[in-house]
Amino acid sequence: MIPFLDLKAINNQYLEETTKAVNDVINSGWYILGEQVELFEKEFANYCGTKYAIGVANGLDALIIILEAYKELGLFNVEDEVIVPANTYIASILAISKAGLIPILVEPDINTYNIDFDLIEAKITQKTKAIMAVHLYGQVCEMDKINKIAKKHNLKVIEDSAQAHGAVYGSKRTGNLGNASGFSFYPGKNLGALGDGGAITTNDDELAEVIKAYRNYGSHKKYVNEYQGLNSRLDEMQAAILRIKLKYLDVDNQNRRQIAEYCCKNITNSKIILPVDSHPSPVTMKNHVFHLFVIRCKDRDNLQTYLADQGIQTLIHYPIPPHKQKAYKHWNDLNLPITEQIHNECLSLPMNPVLIKNDYKKIVEIINEYF
């Protein structure tokens, strides 16, 4: 069986360094908001090209805290609106709801799976305060166009970079393409911890100060609480592990691109729709970090069964779109045909930086034999 994701193989690459880092943390006697978190925040900010990176407990909290911080600054109010792609993972939308704001769903581009920037302005109202740009599957959104719309309407741009660690747009990385960005370090991410973790990046001094307090019970000083905050802190152990893996992120991302390039050049089955470079530079396949390698097929379920029978594990990201979930039952009657088509046709093939050439050659050969 070729597994969809082999986390053990990925993490074994760094086993010696990781073991030492874990022992160092244990022996330090300091486990929350200590030296390792501080160093990782500096290193990740430097990597992203931002003034600040602020460690939090997970990617969902990262987005929630950004939105709550804007509320604390008086820039957002309860029931203000945030534009978000309709086909994103539900966490993007949950963050908006949890912050007491209203998600406004916009259909994606069928080729890139990212928000269709041509549809954004029609959704803007007097209540709109932000656009959440989700770099889905690891491909950067058309940020020049999104930022231009945001500037025209005086909106904030919040990046959901949970799947796009290290992706580049023009001369900048994700995390440095809007007003603030949320990252997830869930184990399966391109930069994955050995547990949950997340971070917020920004260049905004005032926003960063609120976020630093908000993640820590709303407190800058112990037992003095300025905000009704959260307990959402990246722990020392995960920070130490992430510091190690950050050093190898660009190499790992390049390995992902090489696998994707091979698959795109060699999958010739006309039933398969491959990832498409549908926009001019600065969005190209070289910028895509392929957190997921997503194909589409009209008879996706049969293809998935066929691949499983041939010893290839695949996953569906995501089988049920947010507007069809029980959690958002008031949206269940919405008609979002592009989103629904993507969710009905998409299939994620095995993708990770340690996938060996014999395996992805076999995947290509078996897909080409599918009728």
Helices and strands as residue ranges (DSSP letters): H 7-12, H 15-28, H 35-48, E 52-56, H 59-72, E 81-85, H 90-98, E 102-106, G 117-119, G 121-123, E 128-134, G 136-138, H 143-153, E 156-160, E 168-169, E 172-173, E 180-184, E 198-202, H 205-214, E 219-221, E 224-225, H 236-246, H 249-266, E 293-296, H 300-309, G 322-324, G 326-331, H 337-345, E 346-349, H 357-368
